[in-house]
Amino acid sequence: MLSTMHDGPLSIARILAQGTGPHGSSEVVTWTGAEPRRRSYAEVGRRVAQLAHALRQLGVTGDQRVATFMWNNAEHLETYLAVPSMGAVLHTLNIRLFPEQITYIADHAEDHVVVVDGSLLPLFGKILPTLSTVRHVIVANGDASALEAPAGVQVHDYDQLLRGHPDTFDWPEVDEHAAAAMCYTSGTTGNPKGVVYSHRSIWLHSMQVCMSDGMGLAQSDRGLAVVPMFHAMSWGLPYAALMVGASLVMPDRFLQPEPLVRMLSTLHPTMAAAVPTIWQGVLQHLDADPQDISALREVVVGGSACPPSLMRSFQERYGVPVLHAWGMTETSPLGSVARPPAAATGEAQWPYRESQGRLSSAVEARLIGEGGTEQPWDGKSVGELEVRGPWVASSYYRDDDPDKFDDGWLRTGDVGTLSPDGFLRLTDRAKDVIKSGGEWISSVELENQIVAHPAVAEAMVVGVPDEKWDERPLAAVVLLDGQQADAAELREFLTGRVAKWQVPDHWAFLAEAPKTSVGKYDKKHLRKQHAEGGLDIKHA
């Protein structure tokens, strides 16, 4: 028996119509460094139509890839909406990758057009001659004449390109399973891998972002999207905001603590999303120069584990709850959100809030232990997390990786436990777990405990070779400005917080923690530094 329901496609064009029509009075606000630049969603809708006409003239007539090399701003949002709505494929290029990786990604995706932010022209200009499939470059918020293009590539000014085109567009009906957008993983091992999102997967994921058990994004919200639009689709915020009419605040290239705090205090966003290292910097700036951020109802963190001390500091000193979420490029990215059960109150909430959260009802999960056995959801049994669902990848684009996928299941590389009520607690990445004397040590747990010391700003822990114990933990620490602590003091601080045998033997003090292109700790780089003798190791 079939249903009697209409089978209309779930498409980005419908999100566009809802966001720029009924919610046309909502706005996207781009920070310029001095003052905000405002654009209503209704105006965005008209410009999106003009951009679609312009791209048609540039030969984007089918599912050609239109790439972006941009910060979070209004023009990037317009490209997010125009490209998939017209049936083409949006491809966000990570501006922080090595040039060789960007070349590989753009060629692998066969990008036809690239929309580039004017402030990034010096960087992009060095990469452009290496791109074999790009035929058009569109420069937004900058001087297009400043870009020297190789033969066969035309350069256009974004606003001039839009000028004169109709501000309405006959959006095609696109199969909801067709490609809408693509992102590439950061390629920590081997070449970056392409993940292709469908209209359907983006639509369903956007609904989850708006659900009360997701990020709870509502029409009354003003979301500060610090997480880059070139990384995992800015955690789904742009499309979710248009779906419900929530306004957006875009920080552009102003991602340092001082301008972010100014945005919080002057533009009054009600929610914000970024990796933990961003919020560590914001907290330090607020402590040094307190400002009113009381409009914030919630801060969402993801990308890496958030230290509980950071979460408690925001809650206790500024009344802002920090919401832990988990996901990855392959999961669109929202997989779980740490909202405590209704029965948990007061201190009883914290074990839930410090976890990676309860998995979405659409995301199936299992834990696979050593020997390939599935582990029970008892909150104790440890295994590698595998997931599948309607917004979870089941393969990579033009890249067969049998080690990553198993009959529709995505092997996440994350190790942890699942509770009977579906809360995920990750103890490590599979490649980062430290095995010492046959016992497992969680690098994440050690990092969380070390960073709770009042003198510590950041902490990274990796396993290093040891003749007796196979591996022992090395802790690399960044101290807060003006603070002092040595290895002996930090070892003493850990007494009673972790088992004695888990306390690191090796300590290094860094001016800055090495990070990946998406703001995560670069443990591969730290291991290399240690192997090459580039760290000043202290023993306590």
C-alpha positions as CSV (number, residue, x, y, z in Angstrom):
1,M,0.0,0.0,0.0
2,L,1.3,3.5,-0.9
3,S,0.6,6.7,0.9
4,T,-1.6,9.5,-0.4
5,M,1.1,12.1,0.2
6,H,2.4,14.4,-2.5
7,D,6.0,13.5,-3.5
8,G,7.5,16.9,-4.0
9,P,11.3,17.1,-3.9
10,L,13.1,18.4,-0.9
11,S,15.2,21.1,-2.5
12,I,17.4,24.1,-1.7
13,A,15.2,26.2,-3.9
14,R,12.3,25.6,-1.5
15,I,14.5,26.7,1.4
16,L,15.5,29.8,-0.6
17,A,11.8,30.6,-1.4
18,Q,10.8,30.3,2.3
19,G,13.7,32.3,3.6
20,T,13.7,35.2,1.2
21,G,9.9,35.4,0.9
22,P,7.9,35.0,4.1
23,H,11.1,35.6,6.1
24,G,12.3,38.4,3.9
25,S,12.6,40.9,6.8
26,S,15.3,38.8,8.5
27,E,18.8,39.7,7.6
28,V,22.4,38.7,7.1
29,V,24.8,41.1,8.9
30,T,28.5,41.0,7.7
31,W,31.1,42.5,10.0
32,T,33.5,44.8,8.2
33,G,36.0,45.5,11.0
34,A,34.4,48.9,11.8
35,E,30.7,48.5,11.4
36,P,28.1,46.0,10.3
37,R,27.0,45.7,6.6
38,R,23.3,44.7,6.6
39,R,21.3,42.9,3.9
40,S,17.7,41.7,4.3
41,Y,16.8,38.2,3.2
42,A,14.4,39.7,0.6
43,E,17.4,41.6,-0.9
44,V,19.5,38.4,-0.7
45,G,16.8,36.6,-2.7
46,R,16.9,39.2,-5.5
47,R,20.7,39.0,-5.7
48,V,20.6,35.2,-5.6
49,A,18.4,35.3,-8.8
50,Q,20.8,37.8,-10.5
51,L,23.7,35.6,-9.6
52,A,22.0,32.5,-11.1
53,H,21.4,34.4,-14.4
54,A,25.0,35.5,-14.4
55,L,26.3,31.9,-13.8
56,R,24.1,30.7,-16.6
57,Q,25.9,33.1,-18.9
58,L,29.2,31.8,-17.7
59,G,28.3,28.3,-18.9
60,V,26.8,26.8,-15.6
61,T,24.0,25.1,-17.4
62,G,24.0,21.7,-15.6
63,D,25.6,20.2,-12.6
64,Q,28.9,22.1,-13.0
65,R,30.9,22.8,-9.9
66,V,30.9,26.3,-8.6
67,A,33.6,26.7,-6.0
68,T,34.0,29.4,-3.3
69,F,37.2,30.7,-1.8
70,M,35.7,33.0,0.8
71,W,35.1,34.1,4.4
72,N,31.6,34.0,6.0
73,N,29.8,36.9,4.5
74,A,26.6,37.9,2.6
75,E,28.1,37.1,-0.8
76,H,29.1,33.6,0.3
77,L,25.5,33.1,1.5
78,E,24.2,34.2,-1.8
79,T,26.4,31.7,-3.6
80,Y,25.3,29.0,-1.1
81,L,21.7,29.6,-2.2
82,A,22.1,30.3,-6.0
83,V,24.3,27.4,-7.0
84,P,22.3,24.4,-5.8
85,S,19.0,26.0,-6.5
86,M,19.8,26.4,-10.2
87,G,20.9,22.7,-10.3
88,A,24.6,23.2,-10.1
89,V,26.9,22.0,-7.3
90,L,28.4,24.3,-4.7
91,H,32.0,23.4,-3.7
92,T,33.5,25.1,-0.7
93,L,37.3,25.3,-0.8
94,N,39.1,25.3,2.5
95,I,41.3,28.5,2.3
96,R,43.6,27.2,5.1
97,L,44.8,24.1,3.3
98,F,48.2,23.9,1.7
99,P,48.1,25.2,-1.9
100,E,49.0,21.8,-3.3
101,Q,45.9,20.3,-1.5
102,I,43.6,23.1,-2.8
103,T,44.9,22.4,-6.4
104,Y,44.2,18.7,-5.9
105,I,40.7,19.3,-4.6
106,A,39.7,21.8,-7.2
107,D,40.9,19.6,-10.0
108,H,39.4,16.5,-8.5
109,A,36.0,18.2,-8.2
110,E,36.5,19.7,-11.7
111,D,35.5,23.2,-10.6
112,H,34.3,25.4,-13.5
113,V,33.9,28.7,-11.6
114,V,35.4,30.0,-8.4
115,V,34.0,32.9,-6.4
116,V,36.8,34.5,-4.5
117,D,36.9,37.1,-1.7
118,G,38.9,40.2,-2.6
119,S,41.0,39.9,0.6
120,L,42.1,36.5,-0.4
121,L,43.4,37.4,-3.9
122,P,47.1,37.4,-2.9
123,L,46.7,33.8,-1.8
124,F,44.4,32.7,-4.6
125,G,46.5,34.3,-7.3
126,K,49.3,32.0,-6.5
127,I,47.1,28.9,-6.8
128,L,45.0,29.9,-9.9
129,P,47.7,29.0,-12.5
130,T,47.7,25.5,-11.1
131,L,44.0,24.9,-11.6
132,S,43.3,23.0,-14.7
133,T,39.5,23.1,-15.0
134,V,38.6,26.6,-13.8
135,R,37.4,28.9,-16.6
136,H,35.9,31.8,-14.6
137,V,36.8,33.7,-11.4
138,I,34.4,36.0,-9.7
139,V,35.9,38.5,-7.2
140,A,33.6,39.7,-4.4
141,N,34.4,42.6,-2.1
142,G,37.7,43.5,-3.9
143,D,39.4,44.7,-7.0
144,A,39.0,42.1,-9.8
145,S,41.6,43.9,-11.9
146,A,44.2,43.0,-9.2
147,L,44.1,39.3,-10.2
148,E,46.4,38.3,-13.0
149,A,44.7,35.3,-14.7
150,P,46.3,32.7,-17.0
151,A,45.2,32.3,-20.5
152,G,41.7,30.8,-20.9
153,V,40.4,32.2,-17.5
154,Q,38.1,35.2,-17.3
155,V,37.9,37.4,-14.2
156,H,34.7,39.1,-13.2
157,D,33.6,41.6,-10.6
158,Y,30.8,40.1,-8.4
159,D,28.6,43.2,-8.2
160,Q,29.1,44.2,-11.9
161,L,28.3,40.6,-12.9
162,L,25.0,40.8,-11.1
163,R,24.1,44.2,-12.4
164,G,21.4,44.3,-15.1
165,H,20.1,40.8,-14.6
166,P,16.5,40.1,-13.6
167,D,15.9,39.7,-9.9
168,T,13.7,36.7,-10.4
169,F,14.7,33.3,-11.7
170,D,12.7,30.3,-12.9
171,W,14.3,27.7,-10.5
172,P,14.3,24.2,-12.0
173,E,12.8,21.3,-10.2
174,V,15.8,19.3,-9.1
175,D,15.8,15.7,-8.0
176,E,16.2,15.7,-4.3
177,H,18.8,13.0,-4.5
178,A,21.0,15.1,-6.9
179,A,24.2,16.6,-5.7
180,A,23.7,20.1,-4.1
181,A,27.1,20.8,-2.4
182,M,30.4,19.2,-1.7
183,C,33.1,19.5,0.9
184,Y,36.5,17.8,1.2
185,T,38.0,16.4,4.4
186,S,41.1,18.1,5.6
187,G,43.3,15.2,4.4
188,T,45.3,14.4,7.6
189,T,46.3,11.1,6.0
190,G,46.6,10.9,2.2
191,N,44.7,13.2,-0.2
192,P,41.5,15.0,1.0
193,K,38.3,13.0,0.3
194,G,35.2,14.5,-1.3
195,V,31.8,14.3,0.4
196,V,28.8,15.1,-1.8
197,Y,25.6,16.3,-0.1
198,S,22.2,15.9,-1.7
199,H,19.3,18.4,-1.6
200,R,17.5,15.8,0.5
201,S,20.3,15.3,3.0
202,I,20.8,19.1,3.4
203,W,17.0,19.6,3.9
204,L,16.7,16.8,6.5
205,H,19.9,18.0,8.3
206,S,18.6,21.6,8.3
207,M,15.5,20.4,10.1
208,Q,17.6,18.6,12.7
209,V,19.6,21.8,13.3
210,C,16.3,23.6,14.0
211,M,14.8,20.9,16.2
212,S,14.7,21.5,20.0
213,D,17.0,18.5,20.5
214,G,19.3,19.8,17.9
215,M,20.7,23.3,17.9
216,G,17.2,24.7,18.5
217,L,17.5,27.4,15.9
218,A,14.3,29.4,15.6
219,Q,13.0,32.4,13.7
220,S,13.6,34.6,16.7
221,D,17.3,33.8,16.7
222,R,20.3,35.7,15.4
223,G,23.0,33.2,14.9
224,L,26.7,34.2,14.9
225,A,28.3,31.7,12.4
226,V,32.0,31.7,13.4
227,V,32.5,28.2,12.1
228,P,33.7,28.7,8.5
229,M,31.3,28.2,5.6
230,F,34.2,26.4,3.9
231,H,34.2,23.7,6.6
232,A,31.4,21.2,6.8
233,M,28.9,23.7,5.5
234,S,29.2,25.9,8.6
235,W,27.6,23.1,10.6
236,G,24.4,23.6,8.6
237,L,23.6,27.0,10.0
238,P,23.2,28.9,6.6
239,Y,20.5,26.6,5.3
240,A,18.8,26.1,8.6
241,A,18.6,29.9,9.2
242,L,16.9,30.4,5.8
243,M,14.6,27.5,6.5
244,V,13.1,29.1,9.7
245,G,14.0,32.8,9.0
246,A,16.6,33.2,11.7
247,S,19.0,36.1,11.0
248,L,22.7,35.5,10.6
249,V,25.8,37.4,11.7
250,M,28.8,36.7,9.5
251,P,32.2,37.6,10.9
252,D,34.0,37.7,7.6
253,R,37.8,37.6,8.2
254,F,37.5,39.1,11.7
255,L,37.9,35.9,13.8
256,Q,40.1,37.2,16.6
257,P,38.7,37.4,20.2
258,E,38.5,41.3,20.2
259,P,36.2,41.7,17.1
260,L,34.2,38.6,18.1
261,V,33.5,40.0,21.5
262,R,32.5,43.3,19.8
263,M,30.1,41.5,17.6
264,L,28.6,39.7,20.7
265,S,28.2,43.0,22.6
266,T,26.9,45.2,19.7
267,L,25.0,42.9,17.4
268,H,23.5,40.8,20.2
269,P,23.4,37.3,18.6
270,T,21.3,34.8,20.5
271,M,23.4,31.8,19.6
272,A,26.9,31.2,18.2
273,A,28.9,28.3,16.9
274,A,32.7,27.7,16.8
275,V,35.4,25.3,17.7
276,P,36.6,25.3,21.4
277,T,39.8,27.1,20.7
278,I,37.8,30.1,19.5
279,W,35.8,30.2,22.7
280,Q,38.9,29.9,24.8
281,G,40.2,33.1,23.2
282,V,36.8,34.8,23.6
283,L,36.7,33.8,27.3
284,Q,40.2,35.2,28.0
285,H,39.3,38.5,26.3
286,L,36.0,38.8,28.2
287,D,37.9,38.2,31.5
288,A,40.3,40.9,30.7
289,D,37.7,43.3,29.3
290,P,34.2,42.4,30.5
291,Q,31.4,43.3,28.1
292,D,27.6,42.5,28.0
293,I,27.0,39.3,26.1
294,S,23.7,38.6,27.9
295,A,21.8,38.2,24.6
296,L,23.5,34.9,24.1
297,R,21.2,32.1,25.0
298,E,23.6,29.4,24.0
299,V,27.0,28.7,22.5
300,V,27.6,25.5,20.4
301,V,31.0,23.9,20.3
302,G,32.2,21.0,18.1
303,G,35.1,19.9,16.0
304,S,37.0,18.6,19.0
305,A,36.3,17.9,22.7
306,C,35.5,21.0,24.8
307,P,37.2,21.2,28.1
308,P,34.6,21.0,30.9
309,S,36.4,23.9,32.7
310,L,35.7,26.1,29.7
311,M,32.0,25.2,29.7
312,R,31.7,25.9,33.4
313,S,33.6,29.2,33.1
314,F,31.1,30.5,30.5
315,Q,28.2,29.3,32.5
316,E,29.3,30.6,35.9
317,R,30.9,33.9,34.9
318,Y,28.7,35.0,32.0
319,G,25.5,32.9,32.3
320,V,26.0,31.4,28.9
321,P,25.5,27.6,28.5
322,V,28.0,25.9,26.2
323,L,26.3,23.1,24.2
324,H,28.5,20.2,23.1
325,A,27.8,18.7,19.7
326,W,29.5,16.0,17.6
327,G,29.9,15.5,13.9
328,M,32.2,15.4,11.0
329,T,32.3,16.4,7.3
330,E,30.9,13.0,6.4
331,T,27.9,13.5,8.7
332,S,26.8,16.9,7.2
333,P,28.0,17.4,10.1
334,L,25.5,17.2,13.0
335,G,25.3,13.8,14.6
336,S,24.6,14.4,18.3
337,V,23.9,17.3,20.7
338,A,24.5,17.2,24.4
339,R,21.1,18.4,25.8
340,P,20.6,16.7,29.2
341,P,17.4,14.7,29.8
342,A,14.6,16.7,31.5
343,A,15.0,14.7,34.7
344,A,18.6,15.8,35.1
345,T,18.9,19.1,37.1
346,G,21.7,21.0,38.7
347,E,25.0,19.2,39.0
348,A,23.3,16.0,37.5
349,Q,23.3,17.8,34.1
350,W,27.0,18.0,33.8
351,P,27.9,14.4,32.9
352,Y,25.4,14.7,30.0
353,R,26.7,18.2,29.0
354,E,30.3,17.0,29.0
355,S,29.5,14.1,26.7
356,Q,29.2,14.5,23.0
357,G,25.5,14.3,23.3
358,R,22.5,12.1,22.4
359,L,22.5,10.9,18.8
360,S,19.8,12.2,16.5
361,S,17.0,9.8,15.9
362,A,18.0,9.7,12.2
363,V,21.6,8.7,12.9
364,E,22.0,5.0,13.6
365,A,25.1,4.0,15.6
366,R,27.1,1.0,16.7
367,L,30.4,0.5,18.6
368,I,32.8,-2.0,17.2
369,G,35.4,-3.4,19.6
370,E,38.6,-5.2,19.1
371,G,38.1,-8.3,16.9
372,G,35.1,-6.7,15.2
373,T,32.6,-7.5,17.9
374,E,29.7,-5.0,18.4
375,Q,29.7,-3.5,21.9
376,P,26.7,-3.0,24.1
377,W,25.3,0.4,24.9
378,D,26.1,0.3,28.6
379,G,28.1,3.4,29.1
380,K,31.2,1.3,29.8
381,S,32.1,-0.9,26.8
382,V,34.5,0.9,24.5
383,G,34.6,0.6,20.7
384,E,35.0,2.6,17.5
385,L,31.9,4.5,16.6
386,E,30.2,3.7,13.3
387,V,27.2,5.6,12.0
388,R,24.8,5.7,9.1
389,G,21.7,7.7,8.2
390,P,20.1,10.0,5.6
391,W,22.7,12.8,6.0
392,V,25.7,10.4,6.5
393,A,28.0,9.7,3.6
394,S,28.2,6.1,2.4
395,S,31.2,6.7,0.1
396,Y,33.6,9.3,-1.1
397,Y,33.4,11.1,-4.4
398,R,35.6,9.4,-7.1
399,D,37.6,7.7,-4.3
400,D,37.1,4.1,-3.2
401,D,38.1,3.8,0.5
402,P,37.0,0.4,1.7
403,D,38.6,1.0,5.1
404,K,36.2,3.9,5.8
405,F,32.9,2.3,4.8
406,D,31.3,-1.0,5.6
407,D,27.9,-1.8,4.0
408,G,26.6,1.7,4.5
409,W,28.3,2.2,7.8
410,L,30.8,5.1,8.2
411,R,33.8,4.2,10.4
412,T,34.3,7.5,12.2
413,G,37.7,6.8,13.7
414,D,36.3,8.0,17.1
415,V,36.5,5.7,20.1
416,G,34.1,5.9,23.0
417,T,31.0,4.6,24.7
418,L,27.3,4.8,24.3
419,S,24.9,4.9,27.2
420,P,21.5,3.0,27.2
421,D,19.8,6.3,26.6
422,G,21.9,7.1,23.6
423,F,24.5,9.5,24.9
424,L,27.8,9.4,23.2
425,R,31.1,9.9,25.2
426,L,34.2,9.9,23.1
427,T,37.5,9.0,24.8
428,D,39.8,9.6,21.8
429,R,40.4,9.3,18.1
430,A,41.4,5.7,17.3
431,K,44.8,7.1,16.1
432,D,45.3,9.1,19.3
433,V,44.6,6.5,22.0
434,I,47.7,5.9,24.1
435,K,48.5,2.3,24.9
436,S,50.8,2.1,27.9
437,G,51.8,-1.2,29.4
438,G,48.8,-2.9,27.8
439,E,46.3,-0.3,29.3
440,W,44.5,2.5,27.4
441,I,44.9,6.1,28.3
442,S,42.5,8.8,26.9
443,S,44.4,11.8,25.6
444,V,41.2,13.8,25.6
445,E,40.6,13.1,29.3
446,L,44.2,14.2,30.2
447,E,43.8,17.4,28.1
448,N,40.6,18.3,29.8
449,Q,42.1,17.8,33.3
450,I,45.3,19.7,32.5
451,V,43.5,22.7,31.0
452,A,41.4,23.0,34.2
453,H,44.6,24.3,35.9
454,P,44.2,28.1,36.3
455,A,47.5,28.9,34.5
456,V,46.8,26.7,31.4
457,A,45.3,28.1,28.2
458,E,45.6,25.0,26.0
459,A,46.9,21.4,26.4
460,M,47.7,18.7,23.9
461,V,48.5,15.1,24.8
462,V,50.0,12.4,22.5
463,G,51.6,9.1,23.0
464,V,55.4,8.8,22.4
465,P,57.5,5.6,22.2
466,D,58.7,4.1,25.5
467,E,61.0,1.1,25.8
468,K,59.4,-0.3,28.9
469,W,55.7,0.7,28.5
470,D,55.4,0.8,24.7
471,E,53.9,4.3,24.9
472,R,53.8,7.1,27.5
473,P,51.8,10.4,27.3
474,L,53.5,13.6,26.4
475,A,51.7,16.8,27.4
476,A,52.3,20.0,25.4
477,V,51.0,23.0,27.3
478,V,50.3,26.7,26.4
479,L,50.2,28.9,29.5
480,L,47.9,31.9,29.8
481,D,49.6,35.3,29.4
482,G,51.4,36.3,32.6
483,Q,50.9,32.9,34.3
484,Q,53.5,30.4,35.4
485,A,53.5,26.7,36.0
486,D,56.1,24.0,35.6
487,A,55.9,20.2,35.0
488,A,56.1,19.4,38.7
489,E,53.2,21.7,39.6
490,L,51.0,20.3,36.7
491,R,51.8,16.7,37.7
492,E,50.8,17.5,41.3
493,F,47.6,19.2,40.0
494,L,46.6,15.9,38.3
495,T,47.0,13.9,41.5
496,G,43.6,12.5,42.3
497,R,42.1,13.7,39.0
498,V,43.4,10.8,37.0
499,A,45.1,7.4,37.9
500,K,48.7,7.9,38.9
501,W,50.0,5.7,36.1
502,Q,48.2,7.9,33.5
503,V,50.0,11.1,34.6
504,P,52.3,12.3,31.8
505,D,56.1,11.7,32.3
506,H,57.0,14.1,29.5
507,W,56.1,17.8,29.3
508,A,56.7,20.6,26.8
509,F,55.7,24.2,27.1
510,L,54.7,25.9,23.8
511,A,54.1,29.5,22.8
512,E,51.3,28.4,20.5
513,A,49.6,25.0,20.0
514,P,49.8,23.7,16.4
515,K,46.4,23.5,14.8
516,T,44.9,22.1,11.6
517,S,43.2,24.1,8.9
518,V,39.9,23.7,10.8
519,G,41.2,24.8,14.2
520,K,41.7,21.3,15.7
521,Y,44.9,20.4,17.5
522,D,47.5,19.1,15.1
523,K,48.7,16.1,16.9
524,K,50.5,14.7,13.9
525,H,52.7,17.8,13.8
526,L,53.4,17.5,17.6
527,R,54.5,13.9,17.2
528,K,56.8,14.9,14.3
529,Q,58.3,17.7,16.4
530,H,59.0,15.2,19.2
531,A,60.5,12.6,16.8
532,E,62.8,15.2,15.3
533,G,63.9,16.5,18.7
534,G,62.2,19.8,18.2
535,L,60.6,20.0,21.7
536,D,62.2,21.1,24.9
537,I,61.1,18.2,27.0
538,K,60.7,18.6,30.8
539,H,60.5,15.7,33.3
540,A,59.0,16.0,36.7
